Amino acid sequence: MKIYLESYGCTLNKSETGLYANKLLSEGAVITQNPDEADLRLIGTCVVIQHTEDRMLRRIAELSAKGKVEVMGCLSSVSAGSIESENIKLIGKSEFRSFYKGALDDIEIREASIFDGIPINQGCTGSCNFCISRVARGSLISRPISKIRGQAMIQLSHGIREIRLSSLDSAAYGKDLGTSLDRLIESVSSILGDFRIRVGMMEPGNTAGILVGLLRAYSSDKVYKFLHLPVQSGDDRILDSMNRGYHADAFRSIVKQYRSTFTDSTLSTDIITGYFNESEESFENTVKLIEDTQPEIINITRFSPRPYTADYNRKPPPTNDVKRWTAYITNLHHEIAGKKMQRQVGKFKKIYITEHGKNETSVGRDQAYRPVVVPGRHDLYSFMDCEIVDFTDTYAIGKIM
Ligand code: SF4
């Protein structure tokens, strides 16, 4: 059987689709890059905002005109079968959740090109009023440390030497098993050999509770000093309306401890602009938080009322205000990212080559998970010494020593 694969959205979603495809490979299927010649088209869907959901539905229609399609991801859970047809099969919520009760455990990760990470837990412990992911994925199910460690070892044995632990909220990991994320990271980083670990996004509310152990686990040379901590807003009134379960100063405190422990590090965060009760004052508080914490990466999303969520009937603020706020934060982000990347020029670094880029280049990651582009096609998962000679606001440019 020839399978064609597309996946969208967060790393967790892409990881699940990649693992499911690896399962089909272990059953004899082969990958094709051409959807026309495939026997099965697999699509990992995202519905985080209305615009994305519309795109997914259009893409599924295009693919199903070519033949059989299997739909995974959040759309398959929230569409309640409304899009199923002769050519379209949904991998629904219950099947989806069974992945985390053992079905994922024995899947061998053998094909790097379709691998995005190891899902460590399904769902979360939150109930944010804007979030459809919670609706699609349900409550927390964590996979046992031994199973994740086992899968990482198989992945390493196939020469894929960057382990991405993916989740909706990594900091919630193990709360249902009497363990925690720091123990998982320490277990995986205790595997012998040279490789790197990237830890997936985590919610500030749960992160605060495990911070001491987390910073200890992050101190391993194998763990990238990369923290993806979605804050969504810098205003406490907005955070309460979102039902986020923390205030802006809790985020500031986590970042302060993280930065003082790892002075050469990357902070990635998410901001929702134009939440239904956003005001000039709340917007200013978000700008202030960004200026105070200086995130290298800001993922900006405009508020989009989602079905099945508490915010479904909320009206976003006037479009011009939302556009203005979004543009301001986008420019502020580029300014911060550019300044920070410029400071890397002249520095000597050991980078880990993890992908091949355009025009005969390779992309490596430094200890802070910064992307560094170097000339030449070098062996994947090899370490290289380089000097940073130039920059853009999204990556550095290196010269191999
Ligand atoms: S945004 Fe909130 S509800 Fe959605 S996945 Fe994160 S913690 Fe869960």
Boltz pocket constraint, residues with backbone or C-beta under 6 A from the ligand:
constraints:
  - pocket:
      binder: B
      contacts: [[A, 123], [A, 124], [A, 125], [A, 126], [A, 127], [A, 128], [A, 131], [A, 132], [A, 133], [A, 134], [A, 168], [A, 169], [A, 203]]
      max_distance: 6.0
